[in-house]
């Protein structure tokens, strides 16, 4: 089993920055990729960013250029640097780890953008 723990959420003003972290532990099967998703109240969970085993990244159109995903494969962590946060960014952000044998989720971390 794989456990994912997100951290780094909080309250930030519009235009501000946050850095989310995801730490994976347990029986991690390699190779694996990691993603971030988010879910706002009343909306479906949506894709935000992905980083592959080879550290290739792709992003949702709504966040490209503002959010940057990185990973540390030795530590099994995946971070999401969030800059220029907008009023439409608040949500619970979820970390996802995927491999050939499974798909795992964290419990989420809340991001709030408000002045």
C-alpha positions as CSV (number, residue, x, y, z in Angstrom):
1,X,0.0,0.0,0.0
2,X,1.1,3.6,-0.7
3,X,0.4,6.5,1.5
4,X,0.4,10.1,0.2
5,X,0.5,13.1,2.5
6,X,0.0,16.6,1.2
7,X,1.1,19.8,3.0
8,X,1.6,23.5,2.3
9,X,-1.9,24.6,1.8
10,X,-3.3,27.8,3.4
11,X,-4.6,31.3,2.9
12,X,-3.0,33.6,0.4
13,X,-3.9,36.9,-1.1
14,X,-4.5,37.2,-4.9
15,X,-1.2,37.4,-6.7
16,X,0.5,35.5,-3.9
17,X,2.4,32.2,-3.8
18,X,2.2,28.9,-2.1
19,X,4.2,25.7,-2.4
20,X,2.4,22.4,-1.9
21,X,4.3,19.2,-1.1
22,X,3.4,15.6,-1.5
23,X,5.3,12.9,0.4
24,X,4.8,9.3,-0.7
25,X,5.7,6.3,1.5
26,X,5.0,2.6,1.6
27,X,5.3,0.0,-1.1
28,X,6.0,2.3,-4.0
29,X,6.3,0.5,-7.3
30,X,8.7,2.1,-9.9
31,X,8.5,3.7,-12.3
32,X,5.8,6.0,-11.2
33,X,4.5,9.4,-12.1
34,X,2.8,12.0,-9.9
35,X,0.0,14.5,-10.5
36,X,-1.9,17.2,-8.7
37,X,-5.6,17.6,-9.1
38,X,-8.0,20.0,-7.4
39,X,-11.6,20.2,-6.5
40,X,-13.6,23.3,-5.7
41,X,-16.9,23.2,-3.9
42,X,-19.7,22.1,-6.2
43,X,-17.3,21.2,-9.0
44,X,-15.7,18.0,-10.3
45,X,-12.1,17.1,-9.5
46,X,-9.9,18.5,-12.3
47,X,-6.4,17.8,-13.5
48,X,-3.8,20.5,-12.6
49,X,-0.3,19.1,-13.3
50,X,1.6,15.9,-14.0
51,X,5.3,14.9,-13.8
52,X,6.5,11.7,-15.3
53,X,9.3,9.4,-14.3
54,X,11.5,11.2,-16.7
55,X,10.5,14.6,-15.1
56,X,8.5,15.7,-18.1
57,X,5.6,17.9,-17.1
58,X,2.3,19.0,-18.5
59,X,-0.3,21.4,-17.1
60,X,-3.9,22.4,-17.4
61,X,-4.4,25.4,-19.6
62,X,-5.8,27.3,-16.6
63,X,-2.5,27.1,-14.6
64,X,0.2,26.9,-17.3
65,X,2.8,29.5,-16.7
66,X,1.8,30.1,-13.1
67,X,2.2,26.6,-11.5
68,X,5.3,24.5,-11.7
69,X,5.6,20.9,-10.6
70,X,8.8,19.2,-9.6
71,X,9.8,15.9,-8.0
72,X,12.6,14.3,-5.9
73,X,12.6,10.7,-6.8
74,X,15.1,9.8,-4.1
75,X,12.8,11.2,-1.5
76,X,9.5,10.2,-3.2
77,X,8.2,13.7,-3.1
78,X,6.3,15.9,-5.6
79,X,5.9,19.6,-5.2
80,X,3.7,22.2,-6.8
81,X,5.0,25.8,-6.8
82,X,2.0,28.1,-7.2
83,X,2.6,31.7,-8.2
84,X,0.3,34.5,-9.2
85,X,-2.7,32.8,-7.5
86,X,-6.1,33.9,-8.8
87,X,-9.5,34.0,-7.2
88,X,-10.4,30.9,-9.3
89,X,-7.6,28.8,-7.9
90,X,-9.1,28.0,-4.4
91,X,-9.8,24.3,-4.0
92,X,-8.8,21.2,-2.2
93,X,-5.6,20.1,-3.9
94,X,-5.0,16.4,-4.1
95,X,-1.8,14.5,-4.8
96,X,-1.9,11.4,-7.0
97,X,0.7,8.8,-7.6
98,X,0.3,6.4,-10.5
99,X,2.2,3.3,-11.6
100,X,1.5,0.1,-13.5
101,X,0.1,-1.5,-10.5
102,X,-2.0,1.2,-8.9
103,X,-3.3,4.7,-8.5
104,X,-3.1,6.3,-5.1
105,X,-4.5,9.5,-3.6
106,X,-3.7,11.8,-0.7
107,X,-6.3,13.3,1.6
108,X,-6.0,16.8,0.1
109,X,-4.8,20.2,1.3
110,X,-6.9,23.3,1.2
111,X,-5.8,26.4,-0.8
112,X,-7.7,29.6,-0.2
113,X,-7.2,32.8,-2.1
114,X,-8.7,35.9,-0.5
115,X,-7.9,39.5,0.2
